[in-house]
Amino acid sequence: MITIDCGRQMHGDLNARIAQLTDLTRDLMLIANGDIPIPSIEAAPCLDQVVLAKRVMPCLIGHLDEATDYSRVFRTSELMVADWETGWVRTQGRFYRIRRVLDRATK
């Protein structure tokens, strides 16, 4: 996750993340068009004795709009960039504005 602090300094390697996402997009577009990237697969490292696992990724949990006794709590997709001081985040799916942060350790 990339964060922007109150001094407008960025923490994390945004260019490296852009490169990763660009590569992923390219590969997914090839696969969607029915073109399996055989050279990339042949050059890839080989995994052995594999099991399916899950990773914990940063996300936000909160209410859409103003929290009320009747509003639902939901979870965002993976958190990509957060600017806590200005009050916005970019998740994998979209931007959100932040009204209130309850857990100060989130920052």
Disulfide bonds with the S-S distance in Angstrom:
none
